[in-house]
Amino acid sequence: MASLMENLIDILNEQYDAYSALVELSKKKTPIIVSGSLEELQKITDDEQLAVDKVNNIDKKRLEIMGDIANVLNREEKDLKISDLISLINTRPEEQTKLEEAREKLIIVGKELKIVNERNKELLENALEMIDFDLNLIQAMKQAPQMGNYNQSGINTGEVYGTNLKGFDTKQ
């Protein structure tokens, strides 16, 4: 059981490191979103995907270890939580302290990741709203009524209000 606890503590610390790297990438993404650089955003999103894959792999290992611990304790794997383990190993205060510290670090980094991701989500939503506004404006310009301008043959020129960007005509 001691070996399993050490493995669990190690994997939780590894998970903390992976989440910390993900937080740093998310923080780097914020100014990129603000600047609107799609190439940089794509690159950082690719890096984030690699970090998420690493987190998922570590999480699989953690679940395996938790399953092994549940078997040793003769408990259901789905009902066993790290907080339960902390209270169960009160006879080994050193492991208990390490496990509790690892759990607390994960909770803190998880909250930080959530805050950064929510901020990035809001920025992306604002950017999409601006793009939608611009598209609607362009669409509205194309749907503006035609002017009553005719050429020398008496045919309507098809010019639309608001699209004459030539400026002042000095020849008239």
C-alpha positions as CSV (number, residue, x, y, z in Angstrom):
1,M,0.0,0.0,0.0
2,A,2.9,2.4,0.8
3,S,4.2,2.0,-2.7
4,L,0.8,2.7,-4.2
5,M,0.5,5.9,-2.1
6,E,4.0,7.0,-3.3
7,N,2.9,6.4,-6.9
8,L,-0.3,8.3,-6.3
9,I,1.6,11.3,-4.8
10,D,4.1,11.2,-7.7
11,I,1.4,11.1,-10.3
12,L,-0.6,13.9,-8.6
13,N,2.6,16.1,-8.6
14,E,3.1,15.2,-12.3
15,Q,-0.5,16.2,-12.9
16,Y,0.1,19.5,-11.2
17,D,3.1,20.2,-13.4
18,A,1.1,19.4,-16.5
19,Y,-1.8,21.6,-15.4
20,S,0.6,24.4,-14.5
21,A,2.1,24.2,-18.1
22,L,-1.5,24.4,-19.4
23,V,-2.2,27.5,-17.3
24,E,1.0,29.2,-18.7
25,L,-0.1,28.5,-22.3
26,S,-3.6,29.9,-21.5
27,K,-2.1,33.0,-20.1
28,K,0.0,33.4,-23.2
29,K,-3.1,33.0,-25.3
30,T,-4.8,36.1,-23.7
31,P,-2.7,38.8,-25.4
32,I,-2.8,36.8,-28.7
33,I,-6.6,36.8,-28.6
34,V,-6.6,40.6,-28.0
35,S,-4.2,41.2,-30.8
36,G,-6.2,39.1,-33.2
37,S,-3.3,37.2,-34.7
38,L,-4.8,34.0,-36.1
39,E,-1.5,32.4,-36.9
40,E,-0.2,32.8,-33.3
41,L,-3.6,31.7,-31.9
42,Q,-3.4,28.5,-34.0
43,K,0.1,27.8,-32.8
44,I,-0.7,28.2,-29.2
45,T,-3.9,26.2,-29.6
46,D,-1.9,23.4,-31.0
47,D,0.5,23.6,-28.1
48,E,-2.5,23.6,-25.7
49,Q,-3.8,20.4,-27.4
50,L,-0.5,18.7,-26.8
51,A,-0.6,19.8,-23.1
52,V,-4.2,18.5,-22.8
53,D,-3.1,15.1,-24.3
54,K,-0.4,14.9,-21.7
55,V,-2.9,15.7,-18.9
56,N,-5.2,13.0,-20.2
57,N,-2.4,10.4,-20.2
58,I,-1.4,11.3,-16.7
59,D,-5.1,11.2,-15.6
60,K,-5.4,7.6,-17.0
61,K,-2.4,6.6,-14.9
62,R,-3.9,8.3,-11.8
63,L,-7.2,6.4,-12.4
64,E,-5.2,3.1,-12.6
65,I,-3.4,3.8,-9.4
66,M,-6.7,4.8,-7.7
67,G,-8.2,1.5,-8.9
68,D,-5.3,-0.5,-7.4
69,I,-5.7,1.4,-4.1
70,A,-9.5,0.7,-4.1
71,N,-8.8,-3.0,-4.7
72,V,-6.3,-3.1,-1.8
73,L,-8.8,-1.3,0.5
74,N,-11.7,-3.5,-0.8
75,R,-13.7,-0.4,-1.8
76,E,-15.5,0.7,-4.9
77,E,-13.2,2.6,-7.2
78,K,-15.9,5.2,-8.2
79,D,-16.6,6.0,-4.5
80,L,-12.9,6.4,-3.5
81,K,-11.7,10.0,-3.5
82,I,-8.3,11.5,-2.6
83,S,-9.9,13.3,0.4
84,D,-11.1,9.8,1.6
85,L,-7.5,8.5,1.3
86,I,-6.1,11.4,3.3
87,S,-8.4,10.5,6.2
88,L,-7.7,6.8,5.8
89,I,-3.9,7.0,6.1
90,N,-3.9,9.0,9.4
91,T,-1.5,6.4,10.8
92,R,1.2,7.6,8.3
93,P,1.3,11.3,8.8
94,E,4.2,11.9,6.3
95,E,2.3,10.3,3.4
96,Q,-0.9,12.0,4.6
97,T,0.8,15.4,4.5
98,K,2.3,14.8,1.1
99,L,-1.0,13.6,-0.3
100,E,-2.9,16.6,1.2
101,E,-0.3,19.0,-0.3
102,A,-0.5,17.4,-3.7
103,R,-4.3,17.6,-3.6
104,E,-4.3,21.3,-2.5
105,K,-1.9,22.2,-5.3
106,L,-4.1,20.6,-7.8
107,I,-7.2,22.4,-6.5
108,I,-5.4,25.8,-6.7
109,V,-4.0,25.2,-10.2
110,G,-7.5,24.0,-11.4
111,K,-9.1,27.2,-10.1
112,E,-6.5,29.3,-11.8
113,L,-6.9,27.4,-15.1
114,K,-10.7,27.9,-14.9
115,I,-10.3,31.7,-14.3
116,V,-7.9,32.1,-17.2
117,N,-10.0,30.0,-19.6
118,E,-13.2,32.0,-18.7
119,R,-11.4,35.3,-19.4
120,N,-10.2,33.9,-22.8
121,K,-13.7,32.6,-23.5
122,E,-15.1,36.1,-22.9
123,L,-12.5,37.7,-25.2
124,L,-13.2,35.2,-27.9
125,E,-16.9,35.7,-27.6
126,N,-16.4,39.5,-27.9
127,A,-14.2,39.0,-31.0
128,L,-16.8,36.8,-32.6
129,E,-19.5,39.5,-31.8
130,M,-17.4,42.1,-33.5
131,I,-16.9,39.9,-36.5
132,D,-20.6,39.2,-36.6
133,F,-21.3,42.9,-36.4
134,D,-18.9,43.7,-39.3
135,L,-20.4,40.9,-41.4
136,N,-23.9,42.3,-40.8
137,L,-22.8,45.8,-41.6
138,I,-21.2,44.6,-44.9
139,Q,-24.3,42.6,-45.7
140,A,-26.5,45.6,-45.0
141,M,-24.5,47.7,-47.3
142,K,-25.0,45.2,-50.1
143,Q,-28.7,45.2,-49.5
144,A,-29.0,49.0,-49.5
145,P,-31.5,50.4,-52.1
146,Q,-30.2,51.2,-55.6
147,M,-29.8,54.8,-56.6
148,G,-31.8,56.2,-59.5
149,N,-28.7,56.7,-61.6
150,Y,-28.8,56.0,-65.3
151,N,-26.1,55.8,-67.8
152,Q,-26.2,57.4,-71.3
153,S,-28.2,54.5,-72.7
154,G,-30.9,55.0,-70.1
155,I,-30.1,51.9,-68.2
156,N,-29.9,51.9,-64.4
157,T,-26.2,51.8,-63.3
158,G,-27.1,49.6,-60.2
159,E,-25.1,51.8,-57.8
160,V,-26.1,51.3,-54.2
161,Y,-26.4,53.9,-51.5
162,G,-23.4,54.1,-49.2
163,T,-21.0,52.4,-51.5
164,N,-19.7,55.4,-53.5
165,L,-16.3,55.7,-51.9
166,K,-14.8,57.9,-54.7
167,G,-15.1,61.0,-52.6
168,F,-15.6,64.5,-54.1
169,D,-15.8,64.7,-57.8
170,T,-13.9,67.8,-58.9
171,K,-14.8,67.4,-62.6
172,Q,-18.4,68.5,-62.2
